[in-house]
Structure formats: structure tokens, C-alpha cells
């Protein structure tokens, strides 16, 4: 709940900034999940080697980058690839038989809510 409120507050701030001519801030906001995820991949990759990742990790990164590019081009449907990443996270955690140390459900919900909000703002 607090993450959704934070996303909405940040979105309002970016709309105000956009009205004042700071469009670059809004465009960078579309790429925020891609920056976080690719930064996480780079951090882990330099320690273990980039070949240790499964192919699905690179597909997630590509989907997040595609979502950012489409949203930056003012295509509201560009949020769909980003929401797909969140839905895949939810699905894979719900159907996994392996014990996880981290509950991934809130991560998936926040990703879906973030891209839903970005689709409306766009």
C-alpha cells in the first residue's frame, strides 16, 4: 500500500515537473525499473559471471527496456510489457516448488502497479 502511494506521489511530482518544462525527468522515470533491474544484473554478473543467468533474466531486462522506450514515445500500451514482467514474477512465485527466502508477491504487485500508473500518466 505504501509503495503504491509513493508511486502516485512521485507521478504527481513528475507531472508538475513536466508542466514546467522538465520532460527529461518524466522520460527517465519510464526507465526506472529497467535501470534497477539491469543494475542488479550487473552487480551480480560481475561477481558470478554473466553466463550464470538464465535466459529468462535477459528476457525480463529486454521487456523492461522495451516498455521504457514505448512509454517515452508516449505510447500508453508500452506499459503492457512491463506489466507482463510483474505478472510473470507473480506466476512463477505462485507455482514454484522451491522454498524462497524472499516473498516475491509484493515485488510483482508493485511492478504491475508502477507500469499501470505510468500507462495512465503517459
Secondary structure, DSSP 8 states (H G I E B T S, - for coil): -HHHHHHHHHHHHHHHHHHTT-HHHHHHHHTHHHHHHHHHHHHHHHHH-GGGS-HHHHHHHHHHHHHHHHHHTT-GGGHHHHHHHHHHHHHHHHT--S--SS--HHHHHHHHHHHHHHHHH-
